[in-house]
Amino acid sequence: MSSAVEEAAHEHHRLVEIVVNKKPVEIEGPTATGLQIKEAAIAAGVEIELTFKLSKVIGEHKTEGVGDDQVVHLHKGERFVAVADDDNS
């Protein structure tokens, strides 16, 4: 019934290639939650778990934490790191 609405919504979605732990990950964008990013990374073969802490790489030596429910605007080539919760590195 609402196929026109669904089509219009789908047009805004696109696959965005990001990088998680130095591995390429394709995810449907333009936005995703931290949990969706981790799920896409796991599906792409990145060896992480959903309990890992996710961070967005902002600069050469700077990251910003991304919560599971936090929505992130994705850009091609954007880098993220996911580490075990008990990793102090």
Secondary structure, DSSP 8 states (H G I E B T S, - for coil): --HHHHHHHHHH-EEEEEEETTEEEEEEESEEEHHHHHHHHHHTT----TTSEEEEEEETTEEEEE-TT-EEE--TT-EEEEE-TT---
